[in-house]
Amino acid sequence: MNTHTFIAFDLGATSGRAIVGTLSDGKIAMEEISRFPNGIIAVGEHFHWDILGIYEILKNSLKTCAQMGKYTPESIGIDTWGVDFGFLAEDGSLLGEPYAYRDPHTNGIIEEYFKLVPREKVYGLTGIQFLQFNSIFQLYALKRNNSSLLKAAKDLLFMPDLLNYLFTGIKKAEFTIASTSQMLNPKTMKWAPELFDAFGAPVSLMQDIVLPGTVIGSLTDAIAKETGIGKIPVIAVAAHDTGSAIAAVPAEGENWAYLSSGTWSLMGIETRKALIDKETEAMNFTNEGGVEGTFRFLKNITGMWLLEQCRKEWAVQKDYSYGELVDLAKAEQSFRSFVDSDAPDFMNPENMVEAIAGYCQRTGQVVPDSIGQFVRCIFESLALKYRYTLEQLKRVSPHPIEKLHVIGGGAKNAYLCQFTANSINIPVVAGPAEGTAMGNLLVQAMALGYLKSLADIREVVRNSVETQTYLPQDTAAWDKAYAQYVKTIGK
């Protein structure tokens, strides 16, 4: 029986971890070897990522793996959140710390950019959902603000590509992460020079695009020696964390949608070509890259960010566990008030509890006055937002949608999964919770020839995890609540 081992670095906006995966007998087993916090660093009026701090943690994780003595990893893969990037100078050195997507320098930037390139042209070239922090708008903000970093930059690298470079010295742009930027034309699979030319940014900043499953190169001699892990290859996995997660959806056939549930909720379908037309533009859906050249036609939805931020504020009095918060919510009356999680109010408020209360007051609703009421408001609002998004998906999907696969941390939230099934009125299949790391590991296995296709990856996932199915309940009450939700959020 052949056994193969890989290391996945899975980096999110609030935490990261290193996971060893062992592929054997058609199943993948995983062991977490390190977990560490990640977060935005405030420097003056701006927000950044500590890329060198992350790099040091990843090296230490490799040391830990080597010192354990129980694994002989064959490769490494890195996935992160989307859109953010760093710059390299002419000599290859890092220029500053990358801006974080919640930095205010892109406030109001979209309409300003549309004066240079019309909205319909930008969407027609990229098929990407308009979000103020998309890479093209970040880059324009830097140019507009006369950034000295941009003036000195020779290369732009997205976060996982930048970490790959620090490990190997090789500069590439992985397809799935590049597609989040709103700089890539999904039809030509090349950068869209018109979007750069409009404000005088050189398209030469960008790297050659490689597909998931491409071997970038081996660890540098210095890192191989420092960590003790050896000269193992670094593989371009689906470097956007959602791309890795979707690769690990344990689905068969095509009549399904997915929901990658965490700080962000990403709901969509998998397609063989980008869906770009007037209707998808009006609905502001995105076409992001996937494994085997597929596309993730999806909508980015602000997810558990609201609860995560509220929980931080409540922690001043008590550090509530998620289980305790769910219990408090269960004790409250249903459908008292709703919020649109994507409203500007919730982008990065100083106090999320006050932001939710202010939204409810502004929209003429009952203002939550207990922790349980706030939690229930968040969960019910998310479930109803999922229905709103799924209704849009159904209008343009090339195939029926008969079930929803929930992956990521939200798959462990039985309360929200049941609410979601009730709201959308189709079965919800939850799991795997560790889909991102699993997809990362299995794309490495495919790159090294141990699996042959995306279908093989999903078969391994089905062999390896148990899922939980939630059937719709109380659908009449949820239908009534949905009508009120749509009226409240003004859609």
C-alpha positions as CSV (number, residue, x, y, z in Angstrom):
1,M,0.0,0.0,0.0
2,N,1.6,3.3,-1.1
3,T,1.5,6.2,1.3
4,H,2.2,9.8,0.3
5,T,2.5,12.8,2.5
6,F,2.1,16.6,1.9
7,I,2.1,19.8,3.9
8,A,-0.7,22.4,3.4
9,F,-0.4,26.0,4.7
10,D,-3.9,27.3,5.0
11,L,-3.9,31.0,5.8
12,G,-7.0,33.0,6.6
13,A,-7.6,36.6,7.6
14,T,-7.8,35.7,11.3
15,S,-5.7,32.6,11.7
16,G,-3.5,30.1,9.9
17,R,-2.4,26.5,10.3
18,A,0.0,24.0,8.9
19,I,-1.5,20.6,8.2
20,V,0.2,17.4,7.2
21,G,-1.9,15.2,4.9
22,T,-1.3,11.5,4.3
23,L,-2.9,9.9,1.2
24,S,-3.2,6.1,1.5
25,D,-5.7,3.5,0.2
26,G,-7.9,6.2,-1.5
27,K,-8.3,8.2,1.7
28,I,-6.7,11.4,3.1
29,A,-5.9,11.7,6.8
30,M,-4.8,15.1,8.3
31,E,-2.9,16.2,11.3
32,E,-2.5,19.8,12.4
33,I,1.1,20.5,13.3
34,S,0.7,24.2,14.1
35,R,-2.0,26.9,14.4
36,F,-1.3,30.6,14.8
37,P,-3.2,33.9,14.8
38,N,-3.2,36.2,11.9
39,G,-4.6,39.6,11.6
40,I,-4.5,43.1,10.3
41,I,-1.9,45.5,11.7
42,A,-2.8,49.1,12.1
43,V,0.0,51.5,11.2
44,G,-1.1,55.1,11.5
45,E,-4.3,55.3,9.4
46,H,-3.6,52.2,7.3
47,F,-4.0,48.5,7.7
48,H,-1.3,45.9,6.6
49,W,-0.4,42.2,6.8
50,D,2.8,41.2,8.5
51,I,4.0,39.1,5.6
52,L,7.5,38.5,7.0
53,G,6.0,37.4,10.3
54,I,3.8,34.9,8.5
55,Y,6.8,33.7,6.5
56,E,8.8,33.1,9.7
57,I,5.9,31.1,11.2
58,L,5.7,28.9,8.1
59,K,9.4,28.2,8.3
60,N,9.0,27.3,12.0
61,S,6.2,24.9,11.1
62,L,8.4,23.2,8.6
63,K,11.0,22.8,11.3
64,T,8.4,21.3,13.6
65,C,7.4,18.8,10.9
66,A,11.0,17.8,10.4
67,Q,11.7,17.4,14.1
68,M,8.6,15.2,14.6
69,G,10.4,12.6,12.6
70,K,7.1,10.8,11.7
71,Y,6.5,12.3,8.2
72,T,8.5,12.6,5.0
73,P,6.6,15.2,3.1
74,E,6.8,15.2,-0.7
75,S,5.6,18.8,-1.3
76,I,4.2,22.0,0.1
77,G,1.2,24.0,-1.0
78,I,0.0,27.5,0.2
79,D,-3.5,29.0,0.1
80,T,-4.6,32.4,1.4
81,W,-7.5,34.8,1.1
82,G,-7.8,36.8,-2.2
83,V,-7.1,40.2,-3.7
84,D,-4.2,41.4,-1.5
85,F,-0.6,41.7,-2.8
86,G,2.9,42.9,-2.2
87,F,5.6,44.5,-4.3
88,L,9.2,43.5,-5.1
89,A,12.0,45.9,-6.0
90,E,14.3,45.5,-9.0
91,D,16.7,43.4,-6.9
92,G,13.9,41.1,-5.7
93,S,13.6,42.5,-2.2
94,L,10.3,43.1,-0.5
95,L,8.9,46.6,-0.6
96,G,7.0,47.3,2.6
97,E,4.2,45.3,4.1
98,P,1.1,44.5,1.9
99,Y,-2.0,46.6,2.4
100,A,-5.0,44.7,3.9
101,Y,-8.2,44.6,1.9
102,R,-10.0,46.5,4.7
103,D,-7.7,49.5,4.4
104,P,-9.7,52.7,3.9
105,H,-7.6,53.9,1.0
106,T,-10.1,52.3,-1.4
107,N,-13.2,54.0,0.1
108,G,-15.2,55.5,-2.7
109,I,-12.7,54.2,-5.3
110,I,-15.0,52.2,-7.5
111,E,-17.0,55.1,-8.9
112,E,-13.8,57.1,-9.3
113,Y,-12.3,54.3,-11.4
114,F,-15.4,54.0,-13.5
115,K,-14.6,57.5,-14.8
116,L,-11.6,56.0,-16.4
117,V,-13.1,52.7,-17.5
118,P,-16.9,52.2,-17.6
119,R,-18.4,49.6,-15.3
120,E,-19.8,47.5,-18.1
121,K,-16.4,47.3,-19.8
122,V,-14.6,46.3,-16.5
123,Y,-17.1,43.5,-15.9
124,G,-17.1,42.4,-19.6
125,L,-13.3,42.0,-19.4
126,T,-13.1,40.3,-16.1
127,G,-16.5,38.9,-15.0
128,I,-15.6,39.8,-11.4
129,Q,-18.0,41.0,-8.7
130,F,-17.4,44.7,-7.8
131,L,-15.9,45.1,-4.4
132,Q,-14.0,48.2,-3.4
133,F,-11.0,46.1,-2.2
134,N,-10.5,44.2,-5.5
135,S,-6.8,44.3,-6.5
136,I,-7.4,46.6,-9.5
137,F,-8.9,49.2,-7.2
138,Q,-6.2,48.8,-4.6
139,L,-3.6,49.3,-7.3
140,Y,-5.4,52.4,-8.6
141,A,-5.6,53.8,-5.1
142,L,-1.9,53.5,-4.8
143,K,-1.3,55.2,-8.1
144,R,-3.7,58.0,-7.3
145,N,-2.0,58.5,-4.0
146,N,1.4,58.8,-5.6
147,S,2.7,55.7,-3.7
148,S,6.4,55.5,-3.4
149,L,6.1,51.7,-3.2
150,L,4.4,51.5,-6.6
151,K,7.0,53.8,-8.1
152,A,9.8,51.5,-6.9
153,A,8.0,48.2,-7.7
154,K,9.2,45.9,-10.5
155,D,6.9,43.0,-9.6
156,L,3.4,42.5,-8.0
157,L,2.7,39.2,-6.3
158,F,-0.5,38.1,-4.6
159,M,-0.2,36.8,-1.1
160,P,0.3,33.1,-1.8
161,D,2.5,33.8,-4.8
162,L,4.6,36.1,-2.6
163,L,5.1,33.3,0.0
164,N,5.9,30.9,-2.8
165,Y,8.5,33.3,-4.0
166,L,10.0,33.7,-0.5
167,F,10.3,29.9,-0.3
168,T,11.6,29.3,-3.9
169,G,12.8,32.5,-5.4
170,I,10.5,31.9,-8.4
171,K,7.8,34.4,-9.4
172,K,4.5,33.1,-10.8
173,A,0.8,34.0,-10.6
174,E,-1.5,31.1,-9.7
175,F,-4.7,31.1,-11.7
176,T,-7.3,31.0,-8.9
177,I,-5.7,33.8,-6.8
178,A,-5.1,35.9,-9.9
179,S,-8.7,35.6,-10.9
180,T,-9.8,37.4,-7.7
181,S,-8.0,40.5,-8.7
182,Q,-10.3,41.9,-11.4
183,M,-7.3,42.2,-13.6
184,L,-7.5,38.9,-15.4
185,N,-9.5,38.2,-18.6
186,P,-11.0,34.7,-18.1
187,K,-11.6,34.3,-21.8
188,T,-8.0,34.9,-22.8
189,M,-6.5,33.7,-19.5
190,K,-4.3,36.7,-19.7
191,W,-4.1,40.0,-17.9
192,A,-6.3,42.8,-19.2
193,P,-3.9,45.6,-20.2
194,E,-6.8,48.1,-20.8
195,L,-7.4,48.1,-17.0
196,F,-3.8,49.0,-16.3
197,D,-3.3,51.5,-19.1
198,A,-6.3,53.5,-17.9
199,F,-4.3,54.9,-15.0
200,G,-0.7,54.4,-16.1
201,A,0.2,51.3,-14.2
202,P,2.5,48.9,-16.1
203,V,1.1,45.5,-16.9
204,S,4.7,44.3,-16.7
205,L,4.2,44.2,-12.9
206,M,2.3,41.0,-13.4
207,Q,3.6,37.5,-13.5
208,D,3.0,34.5,-15.9
209,I,-0.1,32.6,-14.9
210,V,0.1,29.0,-13.9
211,L,-2.8,26.5,-13.3
212,P,-3.4,24.7,-10.0
213,G,-1.2,21.6,-9.8
214,T,1.9,23.3,-11.3
215,V,5.2,22.7,-9.5
216,I,6.6,26.2,-8.9
217,G,10.1,25.0,-7.8
218,S,11.9,23.5,-4.8
219,L,12.7,25.2,-1.5
220,T,15.9,27.2,-1.6
221,D,19.0,25.7,-0.3
222,A,19.0,28.0,2.7
223,I,15.4,27.2,3.7
224,A,15.9,23.5,3.1
225,K,18.9,23.6,5.5
226,E,17.4,25.9,8.0
227,T,14.2,23.9,8.4
228,G,15.7,20.4,8.0
229,I,12.8,19.5,5.7
230,G,15.0,19.1,2.6
231,K,14.7,20.3,-1.0
232,I,11.1,19.5,-1.5
233,P,8.9,21.1,-4.2
234,V,6.5,23.9,-3.7
235,I,3.3,23.4,-5.7
236,A,0.8,26.0,-6.9
237,V,-2.3,24.6,-5.4
238,A,-5.7,26.4,-5.8
239,A,-4.0,29.2,-4.0
240,H,-7.2,31.1,-3.3
241,D,-8.5,29.4,-0.2
242,T,-12.0,29.1,-1.6
243,G,-10.6,27.5,-4.8
244,S,-9.0,24.8,-2.6
245,A,-12.2,24.4,-0.6
246,I,-14.4,24.0,-3.7
247,A,-12.0,21.3,-5.0
248,A,-12.9,19.3,-1.9
249,V,-16.7,19.5,-2.2
250,P,-17.7,15.8,-1.9
251,A,-20.3,16.2,-4.8
252,E,-21.2,14.0,-7.7
253,G,-22.8,15.1,-10.9
254,E,-23.4,18.8,-11.4
255,N,-26.9,19.6,-9.9
256,W,-25.5,21.3,-6.8
257,A,-24.3,24.6,-5.4
258,Y,-21.8,25.2,-2.7
259,L,-21.4,27.5,0.3
260,S,-17.9,28.0,1.7
261,S,-18.8,29.3,5.1
262,G,-16.4,31.2,7.4
263,T,-15.6,34.9,8.0
264,W,-16.7,35.2,4.4
265,S,-19.5,33.2,2.9
266,L,-19.0,32.3,-0.8
267,M,-22.0,30.8,-2.6
268,G,-21.9,29.6,-6.1
269,I,-21.8,26.9,-8.7
270,E,-19.0,25.3,-10.7
271,T,-19.0,25.9,-14.5
272,R,-16.7,25.1,-17.4
273,K,-16.7,28.6,-18.7
274,A,-17.2,32.1,-17.3
275,L,-20.8,33.4,-17.2
276,I,-20.5,37.0,-18.3
277,D,-23.5,38.9,-19.5
278,K,-25.8,41.8,-18.6
279,E,-27.8,39.7,-16.1
280,T,-24.7,38.4,-14.2
281,E,-23.3,41.9,-14.2
282,A,-26.6,43.3,-12.8
283,M,-26.5,40.7,-10.1
284,N,-22.8,41.4,-9.4
285,F,-21.7,37.8,-9.5
286,T,-18.0,36.8,-9.9
287,N,-16.2,34.3,-12.1
288,E,-13.2,33.1,-10.2
289,G,-10.8,30.3,-11.3
290,G,-10.9,26.7,-10.2
291,V,-9.1,23.5,-10.5
292,E,-8.8,22.0,-14.0
293,G,-9.6,25.4,-15.6
294,T,-13.1,25.4,-14.1
295,F,-14.8,28.6,-12.9
296,R,-16.4,29.3,-9.6
297,F,-19.4,31.4,-10.5
298,L,-20.3,32.9,-7.1
299,K,-21.2,35.8,-4.9
300,N,-19.0,36.9,-2.0
301,I,-21.2,37.4,1.1
302,T,-20.0,38.9,4.4
303,G,-20.4,35.9,6.7
304,M,-19.4,35.2,10.3
305,W,-17.4,38.4,10.3
306,L,-20.4,40.0,12.1
307,L,-20.5,37.5,14.9
308,E,-16.7,37.3,15.2
309,Q,-16.6,41.0,15.8
310,C,-19.5,41.1,18.2
311,R,-17.9,38.2,20.1
312,K,-14.7,40.3,20.6
313,E,-16.8,43.1,22.0
314,W,-18.7,40.9,24.4
315,A,-15.5,39.3,25.5
316,V,-14.8,42.4,27.6
317,Q,-17.5,41.0,30.0
318,K,-17.3,37.3,29.2
319,D,-15.5,35.2,26.6
320,Y,-18.5,33.3,25.2
321,S,-17.9,30.1,23.3
322,Y,-19.8,29.7,20.0
323,G,-21.9,26.9,21.7
324,E,-22.9,29.3,24.4
325,L,-23.9,32.0,21.9
326,V,-26.0,29.5,20.0
327,D,-27.8,28.5,23.2
328,L,-28.6,32.1,23.9
329,A,-29.9,32.6,20.4
330,K,-32.2,29.5,20.7
331,A,-33.9,31.0,23.7
332,E,-35.0,34.1,21.7
333,Q,-38.0,34.9,19.5
334,S,-37.5,34.2,15.9
335,F,-37.6,36.8,13.1
336,R,-37.5,40.0,15.2
337,S,-35.0,41.9,13.0
338,F,-32.8,41.4,10.0
339,V,-29.6,42.9,8.6
340,D,-28.0,42.8,5.2
341,S,-24.5,41.5,6.1
342,D,-23.1,43.2,3.0
343,A,-24.3,46.7,4.0
344,P,-21.4,49.3,4.2
345,D,-22.3,49.6,7.9
346,F,-20.5,46.3,8.6
347,M,-17.4,46.6,6.5
348,N,-15.0,47.5,9.4
349,P,-17.0,49.4,12.1
350,E,-15.3,50.4,15.3
351,N,-18.1,48.6,17.2
352,M,-20.1,45.8,15.4
353,V,-22.8,45.6,18.1
354,E,-23.5,49.3,17.7
355,A,-23.4,49.0,13.9
356,I,-26.1,46.3,14.0
357,A,-28.2,48.2,16.4
358,G,-27.9,51.3,14.2
359,Y,-28.8,49.4,11.1
360,C,-32.0,48.0,12.7
361,Q,-32.9,51.5,14.0
362,R,-32.3,53.1,10.7
363,T,-34.5,50.5,8.9
364,G,-37.4,50.8,11.4
365,Q,-37.0,47.5,13.1
366,V,-36.9,46.3,16.6
367,V,-33.3,46.8,17.9
368,P,-31.8,43.7,19.6
369,D,-31.3,44.3,23.3
370,S,-29.7,41.0,24.4
371,I,-26.7,39.0,23.2
372,G,-29.0,36.2,22.2
373,Q,-31.1,38.5,20.1
374,F,-28.0,39.8,18.3
375,V,-26.8,36.3,17.6
376,R,-30.2,35.2,16.3
377,C,-30.5,38.3,14.1
378,I,-27.1,37.5,12.6
379,F,-27.9,33.8,11.9
380,E,-31.3,34.3,10.5
381,S,-30.1,37.2,8.3
382,L,-27.3,35.0,6.9
383,A,-29.7,32.1,6.1
384,L,-32.1,34.5,4.4
385,K,-29.2,36.2,2.5
386,Y,-28.2,32.7,1.3
387,R,-31.7,32.2,-0.1
388,Y,-31.6,35.6,-1.8
389,T,-28.3,34.6,-3.5
390,L,-29.4,31.1,-4.4
391,E,-32.5,32.5,-6.1
392,Q,-30.2,34.6,-8.3
393,L,-28.0,31.6,-9.0
394,K,-31.0,29.5,-10.1
395,R,-31.9,32.2,-12.8
396,V,-28.6,31.8,-14.6
397,S,-27.3,28.3,-13.7
398,P,-26.9,26.0,-16.7
399,H,-28.2,23.1,-14.6
400,P,-30.8,22.6,-11.8
401,I,-29.7,23.1,-8.2
402,E,-31.0,20.3,-6.0
403,K,-28.8,20.5,-3.0
404,L,-26.3,22.8,-1.3
405,H,-22.9,21.6,0.0
406,V,-21.7,23.6,2.9
407,I,-17.9,23.4,3.5
408,G,-15.5,25.2,5.8
409,G,-16.0,26.1,9.5
410,G,-19.6,26.8,9.0
411,A,-20.2,23.1,8.3
412,K,-19.8,22.5,12.0
413,N,-22.5,25.1,12.9
414,A,-25.6,22.8,13.0
415,Y,-27.8,25.7,14.0
416,L,-26.9,27.8,11.0
417,C,-27.0,24.8,8.7
418,Q,-30.5,23.9,9.7
419,F,-31.6,27.6,9.3
420,T,-30.1,27.5,5.8
421,A,-32.0,24.4,4.8
422,N,-35.2,25.9,6.2
423,S,-34.6,29.1,4.3
424,I,-33.6,27.7,0.9
425,N,-36.0,24.7,1.0
426,I,-33.5,22.1,-0.4
427,P,-31.3,19.7,1.5
428,V,-28.0,21.1,2.9
429,V,-25.1,18.7,3.0
430,A,-22.5,19.8,5.6
431,G,-18.8,18.8,5.4
432,P,-15.9,18.7,5.3
433,A,-15.2,21.4,7.8
434,E,-11.5,21.2,6.8
435,G,-12.3,21.5,3.1
436,T,-9.7,24.1,2.3
437,A,-6.7,22.2,3.7
438,M,-8.1,19.0,2.2
439,G,-8.3,20.5,-1.3
440,N,-4.9,22.0,-0.9
441,L,-3.4,18.6,-0.1
442,L,-5.2,16.7,-2.8
443,V,-4.2,19.2,-5.5
444,Q,-0.6,18.5,-4.5
445,A,-1.3,14.8,-4.8
446,M,-2.7,15.4,-8.3
447,A,0.4,17.6,-9.2
448,L,2.7,14.7,-8.3
449,G,0.6,12.2,-10.3
450,Y,-1.0,10.2,-7.5
451,L,-4.5,11.4,-8.5
452,K,-5.5,12.1,-12.1
453,S,-8.4,14.5,-12.0
454,L,-10.7,16.7,-10.0
455,A,-13.2,13.8,-10.0
456,D,-10.5,11.7,-8.3
457,I,-10.0,14.4,-5.7
458,R,-13.7,14.4,-4.8
459,E,-13.8,10.6,-4.6
460,V,-11.0,10.7,-2.0
461,V,-13.0,13.3,-0.1
462,R,-16.1,11.2,-0.1
463,N,-14.1,8.2,1.1
464,S,-12.5,10.3,3.9
465,V,-15.2,12.3,5.6
466,E,-18.7,11.9,7.0
467,T,-21.2,14.5,6.0
468,Q,-24.4,15.6,7.8
469,T,-27.6,16.3,5.8
470,Y,-30.1,18.9,7.0
471,L,-33.6,18.7,5.5
472,P,-35.9,21.8,5.3
473,Q,-38.3,22.5,8.2
474,D,-40.9,25.2,9.0
475,T,-40.7,26.4,5.4
476,A,-43.9,28.4,5.5
477,A,-42.6,30.5,8.4
478,W,-39.3,31.0,6.6
479,D,-41.1,32.0,3.4
480,K,-42.9,34.7,5.3
481,A,-39.7,35.8,6.9
482,Y,-37.9,36.0,3.5
483,A,-40.6,38.3,2.2
484,Q,-40.0,40.6,5.1
485,Y,-36.2,40.3,4.8
486,V,-36.3,41.4,1.1
487,K,-38.5,44.3,2.0
488,T,-36.2,45.3,4.9
489,I,-32.9,45.3,3.0
490,G,-34.5,47.2,0.1
491,K,-33.7,44.8,-2.7
